[in-house]
Amino acid sequence: MTLILAPLTTERAVSQIERFNKIAFYVSNEATKDELKKEANVRFSVNVKSVNVRVRTDGRKIAVLTLTKNGEAAGLASKLKVL
């Protein structure tokens, strides 16, 4: 089951990629932080430092992944064609 659905491409989310080494995704509403961390490690081959999750008012769940290596979020965003 795919928990990470699509990258978030708002202006704020894109600015966090380079400034804070964070990348945001729309995720499944049933996903937990641990499951998201494991899926990102396997699917994107990145090391996730932390996961923050929030639910928008429209019911969509967003996860912000903080990556361990500097520039890793920008590399992933380029691979996903966000940047």
C-alpha positions as CSV (number, residue, x, y, z in Angstrom):
1,M,0.0,0.0,0.0
2,T,1.4,3.4,-1.0
3,L,1.2,5.8,1.9
4,I,3.0,8.8,0.3
5,L,0.6,10.1,-2.4
6,A,2.1,13.2,-4.0
7,P,4.6,16.0,-3.2
8,L,3.1,19.3,-2.0
9,T,4.1,22.1,-4.3
10,T,2.9,25.3,-2.6
11,E,5.2,28.3,-2.4
12,R,5.7,27.7,1.3
13,A,6.5,24.0,0.9
14,V,9.0,24.7,-1.9
15,S,10.8,27.3,0.1
16,Q,11.3,24.8,3.0
17,I,13.1,22.4,0.6
18,E,16.2,24.6,0.3
19,R,16.0,26.6,3.5
20,F,15.3,23.8,6.0
21,N,16.0,20.6,4.2
22,K,12.3,19.6,4.5
23,I,10.0,18.2,1.9
24,A,6.2,17.9,2.2
25,F,3.8,15.3,0.8
26,Y,0.1,14.5,0.7
27,V,-0.2,11.2,2.5
28,S,-2.9,8.6,3.2
29,N,-5.1,9.5,6.2
30,E,-4.3,6.2,7.8
31,A,-0.5,6.6,7.7
32,T,1.5,6.9,10.9
33,K,4.8,8.8,11.3
34,D,6.8,5.5,11.6
35,E,5.2,4.1,8.5
36,L,5.9,7.3,6.5
37,K,9.5,7.3,7.7
38,K,10.0,3.7,6.6
39,E,8.3,4.2,3.2
40,A,10.4,7.3,2.5
41,N,13.6,5.4,3.4
42,V,12.7,2.5,1.1
43,R,11.0,4.3,-1.8
44,F,13.2,7.4,-2.1
45,S,16.5,6.1,-0.5
46,V,16.7,9.1,1.9
47,N,17.4,9.2,5.6
48,V,14.5,10.8,7.4
49,K,15.4,12.7,10.7
50,S,11.8,13.5,11.7
51,V,8.2,13.5,10.5
52,N,5.6,16.1,11.3
53,V,2.0,15.5,10.3
54,R,-1.0,17.8,10.0
55,V,-4.6,17.5,8.7
56,R,-5.9,20.3,6.6
57,T,-9.4,21.7,7.0
58,D,-10.4,19.9,3.8
59,G,-9.4,16.5,5.4
60,R,-6.2,15.9,3.5
61,K,-3.2,14.8,5.5
62,I,0.2,16.4,5.0
63,A,3.5,15.0,6.2
64,V,6.6,17.2,6.4
65,L,9.8,15.1,6.3
66,T,13.0,16.6,7.6
67,L,16.0,14.9,6.0
68,T,19.4,14.3,7.7
69,K,21.9,15.3,5.0
70,N,22.1,18.9,3.8
71,G,20.8,19.3,0.3
72,E,19.1,15.8,0.3
73,A,15.6,17.4,0.1
74,A,16.6,19.5,-2.9
75,G,17.9,16.3,-4.6
76,L,14.7,14.4,-3.9
77,A,12.6,17.4,-5.1
78,S,14.6,17.5,-8.4
79,K,14.1,13.8,-8.9
80,L,10.3,14.2,-8.3
81,K,10.3,17.3,-10.6
82,V,9.1,19.6,-7.9
83,L,12.0,22.1,-8.4
